[in-house]
C-alpha cells in the first residue's frame, strides 16, 4: 500500500490574511504568522485553521438538545452522543427548560457550561443570536444545521451575510449553515492504510464515497461544508493535506466561496503531493443554476474553473462513481515505476476493445519486445497475439501457466500497470485467475488492476478475493478503471515536476507599472493608440506606427513607417473598426494615404465616433494570427487567455485560459491545449512560428494581469501576429476596457 510521508508543516493562518488587510480578528484556532502578499496585495500561502479540535473535540455542547420522542432534535442529539462516545468527548446538553437530556444534566444557557468547550452544535432555527454567547464562552468551533440562508435567495443571502460578519467578529469558527451530521458519522476503525478525506457541499452526494468503507477502503474525515458562511472547502482541503493518514482528498463542489483561497489550498496539497479528486458542478447552465440555488455559491465560468483545477493538479471527474474509484486508487496505489500499460485478457476481442479504449484515454500501451513475446509464447499458443494487448486464449489461466504469464508481464521494465478485464465469471478459470493476480500483486511494486464485469458482484472471487486484497485495484467498469489509471499516472507526473507559482509570484510592481497606471481611464475603453502604449510599456512588441491628425501628417508618417501601410481610426470608444469601415490596408502611395485619411475621418463623423487621430501603421502580413488577453472572472479575478486569433477566435473559440500567477511551463501547456496548435508548427509549406516569442507575450500579459488586475476589466490583443521562428510576435491591434 501507499505509505504516507506527510509530516507536520508550519502553516499560515486565517489571521495572516485578515491582519494583512487591516482586520484585527482574534481567530483562536489558527497559527500566527503574517502571510506574504503578491503585487496586488493578495496572500501567497493558504490559511490553515487547526481543525483537530473540530474533528476530535474534548468537550461538546449540544444547544437545543432533546430526548423527547418524535422531535427531530432528539435523533440528532442521540447521534451526537454516540459520536462523542467514540471520539472520547464530554457532552453538555444545553436547553433553557430541560433539567436533563438522556440522563445528562442540562445547562440552561451557554454561559452556564461548566468548562470551555471545543465544539458547539446548534440545533436552533436561527444561530445568529447565539454567536455572541459562544464568543463570550470562548467556544472554538460551532456547527449550524439551520437552512433558509443564501440558498433561498436575496433575503436569505442577507441573513447569511449578517451571520458571517458576526462569526468573523467573534473569533469562532463556524461550519454551515445548511449543513448536516456527516462529520459525525460512524467511521470504520478496523481498516488500515492511507485514507480518503471527504469534502462535500451536499451530504447526499458524499454517500457513495463513504460507502467505500464496505469495500475495505478507509475513510478518515467527512466535512459537509454547506453554505460556507465561514469555514469553506479551501479550509478543509488545506488541513486534510497535512494529515498523515490522508492518502487522497475527494470533494463534491457545487460552488466556491473564494477562488483564490481554493487555489492556495490546492497549491498546498500539490506541494505535499496529496492527490485531490473533485466533482465540480456547473459544466452546464442548468447545473450551475441548480447548484447556486442549493448552496448560494458562485459556480464560476466553467472553462476557468476547469483550467484552474488542472493548473494546480486537482483531478476533475464528472460522476460520483468516478470520484469513488479514482480517489480510492490514488489513496492506495504506490508511485508508478513506469507509465506503460499492459492489457491482459483471456479473449482477443476483450483485449482489443480495452486496448482501444485505453489508447483513446491517452494511456501508453508499449509494444512488448520480441524477447518478451517469445517468453510469453512458452505458455501461450503461437497463433495468439502477445504484443500488447496479450491474449492467452483462456486455458493457461487454469493452471501454473497463468501465474507465470502475469509475473513475466510485471517483470517487463516498460510495464508499470497491468490491467486485466474479466468480462464475466467463468469458474473455475476466473477464480484461479483472480487468485493469481492477487498473489502477484502482493509481490510486485507495480499496479495491478482488475475489471470485474459481472453485473451481480456477489461471486466469492470478487467479494472475497479481489475486495479482500489491499494491493489489487478492483473496478466494475473499464471506463472507471482507465479514468483512475490515467489520473494516477498524471498526478505523479504533475507532483514530480510541480513548482508552486506562488513562490515566484512578484511581490512588488515592475518599472512598467507606474507608466501603465497613468494610462488607465476608469470605466472607459482606451483608444488603440493608448492600448498599444500600455503594451509597449510591458515590453509587448507593436508595429511601427504614428498617430496623426491631418492628411499631410499621414503622408509623412507613411514615408517614415515604410510602405505598404495600414491606416486605422483611433478613438476611445471604437470597438469594431473593421465593421465600421475604419480600417484601410495595403496602402502603397501618398495619394492612397491622403484619400484613406479623408475617408476614415468622414466615416467617423457620420457614425458619431470621436477620434484622437488616425494611426498610420507598418503592415505585417506573414505569420499566424493569435489572440491573447485578460478577462476578469467573478471567482478567480484576472485570468489570461491565449488562442487562435483574427476571425477564427469568433468562429472556432479555440482558446486556453490560466489564472495568474503561472510560469513558462503553464504558458507552453496552454498552447498544447489548442486544437489549432499545429498552425504554429507550420502547415502547407509555411514556416514554423516563433512559439518562444508567443510564450513571452503570454507571460508579459500575465504580468499585466497581476499588476493591473484591479484596473483592467478586459484586455484583448487581436490579432497577435506570431512571425516565423526567430522573428518575434507583434500585437497588431489591442482593446483595453478599464474597470
N, C-alpha and C positions, 0 to 999 in steps of 0.2 A: 504494500500500500504506500501511498504517497506520504512520506514523513514530513511533518511540519517543521519549518525553520523560522517561523515567525516569532521574533523576540519582542522585548519591550522597547519602545521608542519614546523619546521625549516628544510630546505632542503640542500643537498650537492650541489655543483656546478660543472659545467664542468671545471671551472678554477681549482677546487681542484685536478682534475685528472691530468691536464697538468702541474700545478705547481709541483706536486709530481714527475713528470717525467722530471722536469727541463725546461719546456716551459713557458715563461712569457706572454702568450697570455692574452690580457686585458679582453676580454669577458664581454661586458657591461650588458647583460641581464641575469646575474646569481648572485647567492649568493656567499659570500666569506668565505669559511671555508675549511681548508686543510683536505682532506679525510684521514681516517685510511687506512693503507695498510696491506695486508696479508704478509705471509712469503716470497712470491715470488715477492712482490712489486706491486701487483695489488690492485685497490681500493676495499673497502669493503662496500661502500654505493653508491647508484645511484646518478648520476649527473643530477640535475633537473633544466633546464633553466626556467626562468619565462616567460611563453608564453602568459600571459594575454594580452600584447600589440600586440601580433600577431593576436589573435582572436578578440580582441576588441580595435583596434588602435584608437587614437585620430586624427591621420593625416596619409594620404596615398598618395604616389607619384606613378603615373602610367607612366612609362617610355616607350615611343613608343606609347602613346595614339593616337587614331584616331577616327574621326567621318565621314570619307569618306565611303559612302555606297559601299558594296561589298568587303571591306577589312576585313580579319579575326580579326585584332586588334580592329575594330570598335565594333563588337559584344562583345568582351571581355571587352572593355572599358565601354560599356553600362551596362554590368552585374556588373562590379566593382562599378560603380556609384550608381546603385540600392542598392547593398550590403552596401556600405559606408553610404548611407542614413539611412538604417535600424539600423546600429550599432552606428550612430551618429559621423562619422568620416569626417573630412575635406579632400577634394580630390584636388590634384595638378597634372594636366596633364603636362607631360614633352615631348617635341618634338622640334627638332632643327629648323624646318621650319614652324611650325604652330603657329599663334598668339593666337588661342583659340581652344578648343575642347568641343563640346556640350555646348557652351556658357561660359565655364570656361577659364580664362586666362591661357595661356600655357607658362611654363618656357622653355628656350632653353636647359638647362642642369641641372643636379643635383645641381651644385654649385649655381644656381640662385633660388633655392627653398626659399620661404620666412620664413621657420621655419624648425627646425629639425623634421623629420618625423619618425613615428614609423615603418612604413611598406612601402617598395618599391616593386612594381610589375613590373617585367622586361619583356616587350613584344618585345624582341630583339632576333636575331638568335644566338648571341654569348654574354653571360652575362659576360665573363671574363674581358673585358676592363672596365666594369662599377664598378667592385668591389672596386678599389682604390678610385673612386669618392664617392661611397657610404660610405666608411670608413671615408673619409675626412669630409663628411657631418654628420657623427655620426648617420647614419641610424641604427636602431636596428635590423630590420628583412627585408629579401628580399625573393621574390618568383621568381624562374626561370622556365618558361614553356618549354624552348628550348629542343629539342631532339637531337640525334646524339652523345650521350656520351657513357658511359660504355655498354649500351645495344646493341651497334653496333659492338663491337669487340675491338681489341687491340688499334687501333688509337683513338677510342672514349674513351676507358678507360684512356689513357694517357692524353687526353684533360680534362677528369673529374678530374684526379689527380691534374692537374695544377689549375683547378678551386677550388678544395677542399683546396689546400695549400694556395691559395690567400685568401680565406674566413677565414681560420684559422688565418692567419697573421693579418687580418683586424679587428677582434673582432665582425664583423657582423655575424648574424645567418641566414642561407640560407635554404629554402625549395626547393627541386628539385636538379638538373634539371629533365626534363622529367616528370613533374607533371602537374596538371590541376586545374580547377576552383572549385573543390569540397569543398574546405574550405570556399568558398564564396557563398554557396548555400542558398536558402531561407528556413530557418527552421521554422516550425510552432511554434508560440508563444502562442497558445491557449491551449496547452497541459500541464498538471501538473504531478507532481510525479517524482521519480528518472528517470534519463535519461540514454540513451546509448551514449557513446562517441565512435566514429568510426575511425579506422586507416586502410588505405588500400594502397598497393603499385600499385594497378591497380584501377583507378577510377570507371571503369565499374563494377567491382566486388563488389563495395560497394552499388550499386543501390538497391539491394533487402533489405538491412538493412535500408537504407534511406527511402525506401517506407513504412516501418513500421509506419511512422507517419500517413499514411492514415488509419491505424487500431487503431489509438489512442495511439501509443507508442511514447513517447517523445525522440527526438534526440537532443543532446546539441552541439556536435562538430563533425567535419569531418576533419581528417588530411590525405591528399593524399601524401604520402612521396616520391613517385617517385624513383629516383636513389640514394637518400640519400647521396649526396656529403657532407652534413654537418648534419642538423637535421635528425634524424633517428627514427625508430619505438620506440626504447627504450626511447628517449626523450619525446615523446608524451605519451607513456604508463606511465612513471613516473609522468608527470604533470597531466594527466587525473585522476590518482589515488588520487590526492589531492583535486580535485574539489568537493565541497559539493553537487552539483546537480547530479553528476555521480553515477548511481547505478550499472553499468556494463560497461566493455570495450569490444568492438567487433573488431576483427582485421582480415584482409586478408593479409597474409605474403607470399611473394614469396621467399625472401631470407633475411638473417640477415647480417647486416654490421659488427656487433660486438657481438659475442655470449655472452661475459662476461657482456657487457652493458645491453643486453636483460635480462639476469638472475637477475642482480641487480634491473632492473625496475620491473620485475615480483615479486621479493622479496619485493619491496616497496608496490606493490599492495596487496600482501598477508598479509603484516603487517597491512595494512589499511583495510583488509577484503573486498577489492573490487574485484569482480569476473572478470576474463579475459577469454574470449572465442575466439578461433582463428582457422581459416583455415590456415594451413601451406602447401603450395605446395611443392612437391618433394618426395612424397611417392614412386614414380616410377622414373626410369631413364629418361623416356620421359618427365615427369612433371618437373623434376629438370632441364633438358636441356632447356626446353621452358622458365621456369622462369628465368634462367640465361640470356637468350637472351633478355628477356623483360626488366629487371631492372639491369642486370650486377652484381647481388648479388651472394654471396655464399649461396647455399641451405643447405649444410651440410649433413653429413651422417644421414639418416632419423631416424635410431634407436636411435642415440644420441640425435637428436632434440626432438624426442618423449619423451625420458626419461627425458631430461632436463625440458621440459614443465611440465610433470607430477610431477617432483621433486619440482617445485615451484608453483604448483597449477593452471597452465594455462590449461584450458579445451580445448582440441583439438577436433575439429569436421571436417568432411570431405566435407560437401556440404554447399552451401550458404543458403539453406532453413533451415538446422540445425543451422547455425550461427544465422539466424533471430530468430528462436523460442527459442533457448537456451539462447541467450543474453536477449531477452525480458522477459523470465521467471525470470532469475537471477537478472535483474534490478528491478523487481517489487514485487517479492514474499517476504514474511516475513521469518524470521528464523523458521526452522522446529520445530514443537512441538513433533513430533515422526517420526520415519523413516518407519513405517508401511504403506503399500499402500493397499487401498480397491478398488476393481473393482466393479462398479455398472452398470447394464445394464437391458434392457427390454427383452433381449434374452439370453438364456442359451448358445447358440452357440457363440454369440459375446463375452460374459463374459469369457468363457473358452479359446477362442482364444487369447483375450487380456491378460488374466492371464498367459497363456503360454509364450507369448512374454515378459511380464513384468518379470517373473521369469528368463527367458533366458537373460534378460538385467541386471540381478543382483539385482533387486529390491526385497524387502522383503514383502511377502504377508501373514500377520499373519492370522491364523485361528481364526475366531471370537469365543468368549467364548459361552458355552451353554446358558448362561443367555442372551447374546446379540442376539443369534439366536432366542431364544424364544420371545424376544421383537419384532424382525423383523417379526416373523410369526403372530403377531397380525394383520399385514396389507398385508402379502404375503402368498399365499396358502402354506399349509404344504408340499405339494409334490415338491416344488421348493427348490433348494439349496440356502442357505444364509450363508454358512460357509466362503465364500470369494474365488471366486467371488460371488456377490449377484445378483440373477436373480429374478426380480419382476414379470415376466410374462407379463408385458405390461400394463394391465388395471389400476393398482394402481397409475400410473403417471398421470392419467387423473382426479384425484380428490384429496381430502385432504390427502389421504394416502401417496401420493408422497412426500410431504414435510416432513411428519413425518419420513419416511424411511431415507431421507437424513440427517435430524437432528440426528437421532439415530446413524447413521454411524459416523458422525462427532463428536459425543459425546464420542465415544469409545477411551479410552486413548492410545490404541495400534495403532490407525489410525492417521497418520499425513497428508496423501494425499488421496483424493478421486478422482478417475478417472472414468468419465462416457463417454463411447463411444456411439455416436449417429450415427449409420451407414448410415442413410438417413432420410430426413424429412418425417414425417408422421403426419401432422396436423390433429386434434388439440393436439394430445398427446405430440408431440415433443415440441410444443410451451409452453405447461404447464410445461413440464419437465425442459426446459432451464430457464424458469422464476423462478421456484422453486430453481434451482441450483444457479442462480444469487442472489436471495434474501437470501439464506442460506449462500452464500459466504460472503455477507456483514456483517453477524452476527457472523462469526467464525474467529479465528486466524489460521485456518488450510488451506491448499492449496486445491482448487477445480479446477480440470482440466476437460475440455470438448473437445472431439474429434468430430468435425463436419465433417462427412464423405461425405456429398453431393458434387458432382463434380461442381454443379452450383455456390454455395456460394452466391446466391442472395436472399435467403429467409430472411424475416424480423426477424425470430427467431435467425438467425446467424448475419446478418448485423446490426440489431438494438439492440437486447437484449444482445447477447453474446459479440459482439465487443463494445457495449456501457458500459460494465462493466469493472471497473478497478481492480476488485478482482478475477474474473474468468480468468484462463489462458486457452485460446482457441487455439486449434490446428486443422490442416486439415488432419494430418496423425497420426496413432498410433505410428509409429516409432519415429517421431519427438517428440511426447509427452513423450515417455519413455526415449528418449535420454536426453531431457531437465530436466525431473524429477530426473533422475539418476545424472546428472551434478549438479543440485541444492542441492540435499542431500549430494553429495560428496564434494562440495565446502564448505558447512557449517561444515562438519566433519573435513575437512582439516584445515580451518582457526581457528577452535576451539583449535586444538592441535598444531598449527603452531609455531615453534620456529625457527627464522632465523638462518641458519647455518653460516651466515657471522658474527653473534655476538660472536660465539665461535671459529671462524677460527684462527689458530695460526698466531701470529704476528712476532714471532722470531723463528729461526731454533732450532730444538731439538738437544740434545747432539749427536745424531746419525749422524747428517748431515755432519760434517767435516770428520768423518771416512768414510762415504759412498762416499762423493765427491772425496776423494782421489782414489777411485777405478774406477772412470769414465775414459774411453778412448774415446775421441771424435771421432765420425764417425766409431767406431768399435763395434763389438759384444764381450761381455765378455765371458770368459770361464765359464763353470758350476761352477767351484770352486770359481771364483771371484763373480759370480752372487749369490751364496749362502752366501758368506761373506757379500754381500750387504744386503741380507735378514736378516742375523743374527744381523747385526748392528741395524736393526729396530725391533728386537725382534720377528721375524718370525722363528719359530722352524724348524730346518733342521735335517736330520738323523745324527747319529754318523758316522763320516767318516774321512778318511785321504787321502791326496794326496801323491802318491808315484811315484818314478821314477825307480824302479827296482823290479824284481820278488821277491827277498828276502824281500825287504821292504813291498811288498804287502802281503806276508805271515804273517809277524809280525803284520801288520795293521789289518789283518783279525782276528788274535787272540785277539787283543785288542778291536776291534769293536764288535766281537762276531758273530759266525756262526749262520745261513747262511748269506752270504753277497751278495751284488751286486757289480759288477765292471763295470766302465764306463770310456771311454776315455774322457779326459778333454782338450779342446783347444778353442782358442778364436773364431774360425770361424766354429765350428761344430754346425749345427742347428738341424739335424735329425740323431741322433746317432743310433737309432733302425734300421732305413732303411739301414744304412751302416754296420750293424753288430757290432757296437761299444758298445754294452751293453750285459753283461752276468749276468744272475740272478740265484739265488738259489744255489750258490756255498757252498759246505759243508765241504771241506777238503783242506789241504795245497796244494796237488797236483793239484786239480782243480783250485786253485787260481794261481799257477805258470803257468799252461797251459793257463789260461784265460789272464794273463798279456802278455804272448808272442803273443797270437793270436790277442789281441787288438792292440798291437804296430805294428805287421805285417800288419794288415788291414790299419792302419793309414798311414804307409809308402806307401803301394800300392795305396791308394786313394789320396796321396799327402796332407794329413791333418796334420797340425802342432799340436803337443801336448805340454801341460805344465805338463803333468803327467797323471796318472790313479787314479781315485777315487775308494777307497775301502769303501763301504757304508753299513750301517746297512740295513737289509731287512725288510721293513714294509709292511705287507700283508693285515691285516684286517681293512677295512674302506671303505668309499665312496670316489671315485675319483672325485675331483672337479678341477676347474681351476680358477685362479684369476690373474688379470694383469692390466697393464696400456697401453693405446694407446694414441696417440696424434691426436686430432680432429682439423681439419682446422679452425673451428669456435670457439670451446669452450676450446681448449687447452687440457691438460691432462685429460683423463677420466679413470674411474675404472670399470672393468668388473669382474663378477663372474658367474660361470655356471658349468654345468656338464663337467667333465674333462676326461682324458685318451683319448681313441679313439673316445668317444662319442662327444667330442667337435667338431670334424670334420664331424661327421655323422648327429647329431641332431641340432647343432647350437643353443643349449638351453642356452642362456646367458641373463643376465640383466646388464644394464650399468647405471652409475651415473656420474655427473660432480662434482668434489670437489669444495668447502667443503660440507660435509654432515655428519650427526650424526648417532648414532646407530639405530635410528628408520628407516632411509633410508637404512642402510645396511641390516636390517632384511626384509624390504619391497622388496629389490632386490631378496631375497630368495623366497618370496611368489610368485614372478612373473615367477619362473622357472617351466616349465612343469614337470620336474622330481623332484620337491620338495619332493614328497613322499619318495624318496630314503633316504632322511635324517631322516625321521621319523621311518625308519626300515620296511623292507618288507621281506616276505617269511622267517620269523623267525630271521632275522638279527636284532641286537640291534639298537636302535636309535643312530644317530651320534651326535657328540659334536657340536651342532649348535652354542653355545656360543663361542666356540673356532674359528669356521669358521668366525663368525661376527667380532671377534677380529682381525683376519688376514686381513679381508677386510678393517677394519679401519686403520690398520698399512700400508697396501698398499696405502690407500688414503693419509696417511701422507707422504709417499714417493713421491706420485704424486704431492703434494703441494710443497714439498721442493726440489725435483729433477726434476720437470717437464721440466725445461729448459735443463736438461742433458740427460733425457731418452726419446728415441723415442718409445721404446716398452719394456715392461716387461711382461713375461709370466711364471707363476708358474703352471706347469702341468706335472704330477698330483700333486695336493694338497690333500694329503690323510687325510680325516676327520675321526678320530678314534671314537670308541664308546663313548657315553656320559661320560664326566669327564676325558677323556684321551687325549684331545687336538687335534691338527691338525699339520701335518708335510709336509713341502714342499720337495717332492722327487726329483724334477728337476726344473730348472729355466733357462730362456733365457732372457738376457738383451742386448738390442741394444742401444748404446749411440748416441746422436744427435751430 
